[in-house]
Amino acid sequence: MNLDPVTPVALVVDDEPVTRLMVKLTLQSLGCAPVLEAADGIAAQHVLREHPEVALVLTDIMMPRMDGLELLRWGRQAVPEAMWIVLSGLETFDSAVAAIRLGAFDFLPKSPRKEEMSVAVRNALERRQLLAERQRLHLALQHKVRELEETSELLRRDLERAEVIQRALLPRSPPPMEGYCIQAVYRPGQHVGGDLYDVIRLGEQHLAFYLADATGHGVTSAMLSVLFKQRLVLMDPATGFALPPAEVLAAVNRSICEAHAAPGLFLTAVFGLLDTSDASLTLASAGHPPVLHARDGRETRLVRRTGPALGLAPDAHFGQERFQLLAGDRILLYTDGLLPSGSERELELLQDVLAKPLASAQEVMAQLHGAAPAGADRDDCTILLIDAHAGASWFDNGAELPAAAASVAPRPEGEVVFFGEADHVAWLALRGRASWMHCDAFHEAALAVLDGGRSLVLDLSGCEYMDSTCLGTVHELVARGGVTLADVPPAIRAMFEELSMQQVLTAVREDGPAAPELYALDAAGGQAAVQKRILKAHEALSALSERNREEFRDVVESLRSERDGPT
């Protein structure tokens, strides 16, 4: 579409020469040039074919050969960018209204005054410019969409290639170990995953195995899991003996902390060492989901974490647990993608599935992980199953999930922040996995309550996880006053304790009024507002302790730099 030149071209169509001359002179005084003329609709068609750049047409209605309405009907198709103003006498007022319905911009009385024509012409030309600008922006948007689609396709291909490379880091087949059956199933969430596992034979009598899960998923988590594998040391270089699991995790934790200083990047892992000479198994867990130890005819035992996640603190301490692995026992390791919420109900389901005779790792995966809905942002999932009996061992690192109905209904996505009120108290609830994407809506709703002089209850009964931005936002609100916390799950309380959030812990109430009906809040927010919220949350956490200040220093400095821009 061509925008108007500096001086728009106009056309006057009227069978009366005097009227044409008056209108022409007025248009010229208004800045139109050249101003073309035509005595009727047929002549106007010839002019418009020769001058498609015409921006404005003023036409009479009653004319010989072709009247103004027929010309307008033709012109809206032939020169769609031109703006039309009809000239109407009292006897053709109804026709003028019909012209507006056909697409004319305005109508003026026959022999219009200069002031009237000036307003109508200016408005018509401004409208034309607006339409042209809208069309230009639409075309630019279409071009940008095509560019983004092409970029997205390139990224998709790169991610697929990266997933192939990462899959190559996984073991292809289990080492032979007489009297034991080892099975593994690996499923990435979105092409590239943060899960990693391996089973390694150390000497004649030891079998080492591990399962690690980096935060999030995608390229960043995959690279973090690769760093873990690269820094893992399983044997004492001086003696050649297998290292105890607790020492292995402590050493790799120090190495990861030295290698990166990016807050929020960490991984969980469980490491095991099986001594086949006496059938003893030693396990150490760095913040990982519980390991299941199933014995025939007995209640399944849970081996919980023996230390924090890796990459958080270089001086972290790790314990370990040693027990006998009797004939028929089963050991199951898994990443949190298998159990989305980690609830006791899901753990019970997992124990029931594991207790079934000869249940394989694929059956466990199929019944608990299930087939994700189309378009779902499914997390990575890995299972490692070790049976203390002879049998076929195999590793399944394929991309397709075995077909089976899911036993656990997936939690609805997108609804995390909920609100309700009664009398002088309001409730805000966080449910599921709360992250920085939800904090702006959460914070704004809380401020509206507190600024209104009402008390606020934060209901965390359904909260499974908070990232650092969410934790900092909660601290900031509690420090403001008038906020209490209700039904805080143990996992969330542990996060408060780890970050020295004493004021928040003091605000926790074990009993209180029942919450009213809650409804979901929209978590959308502008990019600037979101960045500001993330910065303030991390500043609040950094002020709580020296350890927090060191842990969040880089992210705070980075966010401040983005806010202030280049100097």
C-alpha positions in Angstrom: 0.0 0.0 0.0 1.3 3.4 -1.0 1.1 6.1 1.6 -0.2 9.6 0.6 2.4 11.9 -1.0 3.2 15.2 0.5 0.3 16.8 -1.3 -2.7 14.4 -1.8 -4.2 14.1 -5.2 -8.0 14.8 -5.3 -10.8 14.3 -7.9 -14.0 16.4 -8.2 -16.9 14.8 -10.1 -19.9 17.1 -10.9 -21.8 17.9 -14.1 -22.0 21.6 -13.1 -18.8 23.4 -14.1 -19.3 26.2 -11.6 -19.6 23.7 -8.7 -16.6 21.8 -9.9 -14.5 25.0 -10.0 -15.6 26.2 -6.5 -14.8 22.8 -5.0 -11.5 22.6 -6.9 -10.4 26.0 -5.6 -11.3 25.1 -2.1 -9.4 21.8 -2.2 -6.4 23.5 -3.6 -6.5 26.0 -0.8 -6.6 23.0 1.6 -3.3 21.6 0.2 -4.6 19.1 -2.4 -2.6 19.1 -5.6 -3.3 18.3 -8.3 -7.1 18.5 -8.2 -8.5 16.6 -11.2 -12.0 17.1 -12.7 -14.6 14.9 -14.3 -18.1 15.8 -15.5 -19.8 12.5 -14.7 -19.2 8.9 -13.5 -18.0 7.6 -16.9 -15.4 10.4 -17.2 -14.4 9.8 -13.5 -13.7 6.1 -14.2 -11.2 7.1 -16.9 -9.5 9.5 -14.6 -9.2 7.0 -11.8 -7.8 4.3 -14.1 -5.1 6.7 -15.2 -4.5 8.1 -11.7 -4.8 5.2 -9.1 -2.9 7.4 -6.7 -6.0 9.6 -6.1 -6.5 9.9 -2.3 -9.8 11.8 -2.2 -12.9 11.8 -4.4 -15.7 14.4 -4.0 -18.7 13.5 -6.2 -22.2 14.7 -6.9 -24.9 12.1 -6.8 -27.3 13.3 -9.6 -25.3 13.2 -12.9 -25.9 12.0 -16.5 -24.6 8.7 -17.9 -23.4 7.4 -14.5 -24.6 8.8 -11.2 -22.5 9.2 -8.0 -23.8 6.0 -6.3 -22.9 3.8 -9.2 -19.5 5.4 -9.4 -19.0 4.9 -5.7 -20.0 1.2 -6.0 -17.4 0.8 -8.8 -14.7 2.9 -7.1 -14.7 1.1 -3.8 -13.5 -2.0 -5.7 -11.3 -0.3 -8.3 -9.5 2.2 -6.0 -10.1 0.8 -2.5 -7.6 3.2 -0.9 -9.4 6.4 -1.9 -11.7 8.2 0.5 -15.1 9.3 -0.8 -17.2 12.3 0.1 -20.6 12.8 -1.7 -22.2 16.2 -2.4 -25.9 16.1 -1.8 -28.8 18.5 -2.3 -31.9 18.3 -0.2 -33.6 16.3 -2.9 -30.9 13.6 -2.8 -30.5 13.3 1.0 -31.7 9.7 1.1 -29.2 8.9 -1.7 -26.4 10.5 0.4 -27.3 8.2 3.3 -27.2 5.2 0.9 -23.7 6.4 -0.2 -22.5 6.3 3.4 -23.7 2.7 3.6 -21.8 1.9 0.4 -18.6 3.1 2.0 -18.5 6.9 1.5 -16.6 8.6 4.4 -18.9 11.6 4.6 -21.4 13.8 2.7 -21.7 17.5 2.4 -24.5 19.8 1.2 -24.3 20.9 -2.4 -22.1 24.1 -2.7 -20.5 23.4 0.7 -18.9 26.2 2.7 -15.1 26.2 3.0 -15.2 25.5 6.8 -17.4 22.4 6.3 -15.3 21.1 3.5 -12.1 21.7 5.4 -13.3 19.6 8.4 -14.6 16.8 6.1 -11.4 16.6 3.9 -9.0 16.7 6.9 -10.9 13.9 8.6 -11.1 11.8 5.5 -7.3 12.1 4.8 -6.5 11.4 8.4 -8.7 8.3 8.2 -6.9 7.2 5.1 -3.5 7.6 6.8 -4.7 5.6 9.8 -6.0 2.8 7.5 -2.7 2.8 5.6 -0.7 2.7 8.9 -2.8 -0.2 10.2 -2.2 -2.1 7.0 1.5 -1.4 7.2 1.6 -2.7 10.8 -0.4 -5.7 9.8 2.0 -6.6 7.0 5.0 -6.0 9.3 3.4 -8.3 11.9 2.8 -11.0 9.4 6.5 -10.7 8.4 7.6 -10.9 12.0 5.4 -13.9 12.6 7.0 -15.7 9.6 10.4 -14.8 11.0 9.5 -16.2 14.4 8.0 -19.4 12.9 11.3 -19.9 10.9 13.3 -19.2 14.1 11.1 -21.6 16.1 11.6 -24.3 13.5 15.4 -23.9 13.7 15.3 -24.0 17.4 13.1 -27.1 17.3 15.6 -28.9 15.0 18.5 -27.8 17.2 16.7 -29.1 20.3 16.0 -32.4 18.6 19.7 -32.7 17.7 20.7 -31.8 21.2 18.4 -34.4 22.6 20.0 -37.0 20.4 23.4 -36.0 21.7 22.3 -36.0 25.3 20.7 -39.4 24.9 24.1 -40.6 23.8 25.4 -39.8 27.3 23.1 -42.4 28.8 24.3 -46.0 29.2 23.3 -48.3 26.4 23.2 -51.5 28.3 23.6 -52.6 31.9 26.8 -54.3 33.1 26.5 -58.0 33.8 25.9 -58.7 37.5 25.1 -62.3 38.4 22.0 -62.6 40.6 20.7 -59.2 39.9 18.2 -57.7 37.3 18.7 -54.1 36.4 16.1 -52.1 34.4 15.8 -48.4 33.4 13.4 -46.3 31.5 14.2 -42.7 30.4 11.7 -40.2 28.9 12.7 -36.5 28.2 10.0 -33.9 28.7 10.6 -31.4 25.9 13.2 -32.9 23.6 16.1 -32.1 26.0 15.9 -33.2 29.6 17.6 -32.7 32.9 17.5 -36.4 34.0 20.6 -38.5 33.9 21.4 -42.0 35.2 24.1 -44.7 35.0 25.0 -48.1 36.3 28.7 -48.9 36.5 30.5 -52.0 37.7 33.5 -51.2 39.9 35.9 -54.2 40.2 34.6 -57.7 40.9 32.2 -57.1 43.7 30.8 -53.5 43.5 28.0 -52.1 41.5 27.6 -48.3 41.5 24.5 -46.5 40.3 23.0 -43.0 40.3 20.0 -41.0 39.2 20.2 -37.2 38.9 17.6 -34.6 38.1 18.5 -31.0 37.3 16.1 -28.1 38.0 13.7 -27.3 35.3 14.0 -28.9 31.9 15.5 -27.9 28.5 19.0 -27.0 27.5 20.0 -25.4 30.8 19.0 -28.5 32.9 20.7 -30.8 30.4 24.0 -28.9 30.6 23.8 -29.0 34.4 23.3 -32.8 34.4 26.3 -33.1 32.0 28.4 -31.1 34.5 27.3 -33.5 37.2 28.4 -36.5 35.1 31.7 -34.8 34.2 32.6 -34.0 37.9 31.5 -37.3 39.3 34.4 -39.4 40.9 33.5 -42.9 41.9 36.9 -44.4 43.0 39.7 -43.2 45.3 42.5 -42.4 42.8 45.1 -43.3 45.5 43.7 -46.7 46.6 41.5 -47.7 43.6 38.7 -48.5 46.1 35.1 -47.5 45.5 34.2 -44.3 47.4 31.3 -44.3 49.9 28.2 -42.7 48.4 28.2 -39.8 50.9 31.7 -38.9 49.9 30.9 -39.1 46.2 28.0 -36.6 46.7 30.0 -34.3 48.9 32.8 -34.1 46.4 30.6 -33.6 43.3 28.6 -30.9 45.2 31.8 -28.9 46.0 32.9 -29.2 42.4 29.6 -28.1 41.0 29.5 -25.1 43.4 33.0 -24.1 42.2 32.1 -24.5 38.6 29.0 -22.3 38.5 27.6 -19.4 40.6 24.1 -19.1 39.1 21.4 -18.9 41.7 18.5 -21.2 41.3 20.5 -23.9 39.4 20.8 -27.1 41.3 20.1 -30.8 40.9 19.0 -33.6 43.1 20.6 -37.0 43.0 20.7 -40.4 44.6 23.8 -42.5 44.6 24.1 -46.2 45.5 26.9 -48.7 46.0 26.0 -52.4 46.0 28.6 -54.8 47.5 27.8 -58.2 46.1 30.1 -60.0 48.5 27.7 -59.5 51.4 24.6 -58.2 49.6 24.8 -54.8 51.3 23.6 -51.6 49.7 24.7 -48.1 50.8 22.6 -45.2 49.6 23.0 -41.4 49.8 20.4 -39.0 48.6 20.9 -35.3 47.8 17.4 -33.8 48.1 16.0 -36.5 45.8 12.5 -38.1 46.0 12.4 -41.1 48.3 14.0 -44.4 47.2 11.6 -47.4 47.5 12.9 -50.6 49.1 10.3 -53.4 48.6 10.5 -56.7 50.3 8.3 -59.7 49.6 5.5 -59.9 52.3 6.7 -56.7 54.1 5.8 -53.1 54.0 7.8 -51.1 51.4 10.4 -48.9 53.1 11.2 -45.3 52.0 14.8 -44.2 52.1 14.6 -40.4 52.2 17.2 -37.7 51.5 20.4 -37.7 53.5 21.5 -34.2 52.5 20.5 -31.1 50.5 20.4 -30.7 46.7 23.7 -30.4 44.9 24.9 -26.9 43.9 23.4 -24.9 46.7 26.2 -24.8 49.4 29.8 -26.0 48.9 30.1 -27.1 52.6 26.9 -29.2 52.6 27.0 -32.4 54.7 25.7 -35.7 53.3 24.8 -38.8 55.3 24.2 -42.3 54.0 22.2 -45.4 54.9 23.4 -49.0 54.7 21.1 -52.1 54.7 21.0 -55.7 53.4 19.5 -56.5 50.0 17.9 -59.9 50.4 16.9 -62.2 47.6 13.7 -60.9 46.0 14.1 -57.4 47.2 13.5 -54.5 44.8 15.0 -51.0 44.8 13.3 -48.3 42.8 14.8 -44.9 42.0 12.8 -42.3 40.1 12.8 -38.6 39.3 10.0 -36.2 40.3 8.5 -36.3 36.8 7.0 -39.7 37.8 5.0 -38.2 40.7 4.0 -34.6 39.8 3.0 -33.6 43.3 5.0 -36.1 45.4 2.0 -36.6 47.6 1.5 -39.5 50.0 -1.3 -40.7 47.8 1.0 -40.9 44.8 3.6 -42.6 46.8 1.1 -45.2 47.9 0.1 -45.8 44.3 3.8 -46.3 43.4 4.2 -48.8 46.2 1.2 -50.7 45.1 2.5 -50.9 41.5 5.9 -51.9 42.6 4.4 -54.7 44.8 2.8 -56.4 41.8 4.6 -59.7 40.8 7.2 -59.2 38.2 6.2 -55.5 37.5 8.8 -54.1 35.2 10.2 -50.6 35.0 8.1 -49.9 31.9 4.9 -51.0 33.7 5.7 -48.7 36.6 6.4 -45.8 34.2 3.2 -46.5 32.1 0.9 -46.7 35.1 2.1 -43.7 37.0 3.6 -41.3 34.4 0.8 -42.0 31.8 0.4 -40.5 28.4 0.6 -36.7 28.7 -2.2 -34.7 27.0 -1.5 -33.1 23.7 0.6 -29.9 24.2 1.3 -30.6 27.8 4.6 -29.3 29.2 5.5 -32.8 30.6 8.5 -33.0 32.9 11.4 -35.4 32.4 10.9 -38.8 33.9 13.4 -41.6 34.6 13.1 -44.9 36.5 15.9 -47.2 37.7 14.8 -50.6 39.1 17.2 -53.0 40.7 15.9 -56.5 41.5 17.8 -58.9 43.8 17.1 -61.9 41.6 18.3 -63.3 38.3 16.6 -62.0 35.2 17.0 -60.1 32.0 18.5 -56.6 32.4 17.8 -53.8 29.9 17.9 -50.0 29.5 15.0 -48.3 27.6 16.2 -44.8 26.5 13.5 -44.5 23.7 11.3 -41.4 23.1 7.9 -43.1 23.1 6.0 -43.9 26.3 4.5 -47.4 26.5 0.7 -47.1 25.9 -1.3 -47.3 29.1 -3.9 -45.5 31.1 -2.6 -43.1 33.7 -3.6 -44.0 37.3 -2.9 -40.4 38.5 -5.1 -37.6 37.1 -2.9 -34.7 36.0 -3.2 -31.5 37.9 -4.9 -28.7 35.9 -2.2 -26.3 34.6 -2.3 -22.5 34.8 -4.3 -22.0 37.9 -1.9 -21.3 40.8 -3.0 -18.1 42.5 -6.5 -18.1 44.1 -8.4 -15.3 46.0 -11.4 -15.1 48.3 -12.7 -12.8 51.0 -15.1 -12.7 53.9 -15.9 -9.7 56.2 -12.6 -8.0 57.1 -10.3 -10.9 56.1 -9.1 -11.9 52.7 -7.4 -15.1 51.6 -4.8 -15.7 48.9 -3.8 -19.3 48.1 -0.9 -20.7 46.1 -1.5 -24.1 44.7 0.7 -26.5 42.8 4.1 -25.2 41.7 4.4 -21.4 42.2 7.0 -19.6 40.3 8.0 -16.0 39.3 5.3 -16.1 36.6 2.6 -15.9 39.2 4.3 -13.5 41.7 3.1 -10.2 40.1 -0.6 -11.1 40.3 -0.1 -12.6 43.8 1.8 -9.5 45.0 -0.7 -7.0 43.6 -3.7 -8.8 45.0 -2.0 -8.9 48.4 -1.2 -5.2 48.4 -4.8 -4.3 47.4 -6.0 -6.2 50.6 -3.4 -4.7 52.9 -3.7 -1.2 51.6 -7.5 -1.5 52.2 -6.8 -2.1 55.9 -7.8 -5.8 55.9 -6.0 -8.8 57.3 -4.6 -11.3 54.8 -4.3 -15.1 55.2 -1.9 -16.9 52.8 -3.2 -20.4 52.4 -0.4 -22.8 51.3 -2.2 -26.1 51.9 -2.1 -26.9 48.2 1.4 -25.5 47.4 3.9 -28.1 46.3 6.9 -25.8 45.4 8.0 -22.2 45.5 10.9 -20.7 43.5 13.1 -18.0 45.0 11.0 -15.2 43.6 7.9 -16.6 45.3 9.7 -17.1 48.6 11.0 -13.5 48.5 7.6 -12.2 47.8 6.1 -14.0 50.7 8.8 -12.6 53.0 8.2 -9.1 51.7 4.4 -9.4 52.4 4.8 -10.8 55.9 7.4 -8.1 56.8 4.8 -5.5 55.8 2.5 -6.7 58.6 -1.1 -8.0 58.8 -0.3 -11.3 57.1 -0.5 -14.8 58.5 0.2 -18.2 56.9 -2.1 -21.2 57.2 -1.6 -24.9 56.5 2.0 -24.8 55.4 3.2 -28.2 54.1 6.4 -29.6 55.5 8.2 -29.2 52.2 7.4 -25.5 52.0 8.3 -25.0 55.7 11.7 -26.6 55.0 12.3 -24.0 52.3 11.5 -21.2 54.8 14.0 -22.8 57.3 16.7 -23.3 54.7 16.6 -19.6 53.8 16.4 -18.3 57.4 13.0 -16.9 56.9 12.3 -16.6 60.7 9.7 -13.8 60.4 7.7 -15.9 57.9 7.9 -19.0 60.2 6.7 -16.9 63.1 3.6 -15.9 61.0 2.6 -19.5 60.5 -0.7 -20.4 62.3 -1.7 -24.0 62.9 -5.4 -23.2 63.4 -7.6 -20.5 62.0 -10.9 -19.8 60.3 -11.9 -21.9 57.3 -11.2 -20.2 53.9 -14.2 -19.0 51.8 -14.7 -20.1 48.3 -11.6 -19.2 46.2 -11.4 -18.3 42.6 -8.4 -18.2 40.3 -6.5 -15.0 39.5 -5.0 -14.2 36.1 -1.2 -14.4 36.4 -0.5 -12.2 33.4 1.8 -9.2 33.9 4.0 -6.9 31.9 7.6 -7.7 31.4 8.8 -4.7 33.3 6.5 -5.4 36.3 7.6 -9.0 36.4 11.3 -8.1 36.3 10.7 -5.6 39.1 8.9 -8.2 41.2 11.7 -10.7 40.7 14.3 -8.1 41.8 12.5 -7.0 44.9 11.9 -10.7 45.9 15.5 -11.6 45.7 16.6 -8.4 47.4 14.3 -9.4 50.3 15.8 -12.8 50.5 19.4 -11.5 50.3 18.9 -9.3 53.3 18.0 -12.3 55.6 21.5 -13.8 55.9 25.0 -13.6 54.7 24.6 -17.0 53.0 21.5 -15.7 51.1 23.4 -12.6 50.1 26.1 -14.7 48.5 23.7 -17.2 47.0 21.5 -14.5 45.3 24.2 -11.9 44.7 24.6 -12.6 40.9 20.9 -12.7 40.1 20.3 -9.4 42.0 23.2 -7.6 40.2 22.0 -9.0 36.9 18.4 -7.8 37.4 19.6 -4.4 38.6 21.7 -4.1 35.5 18.8 -4.9 33.2 16.6 -2.4 35.1 19.0 0.5 34.9 20.2 -0.2 31.4 23.6 0.7 29.9 25.4 3.6 31.5 
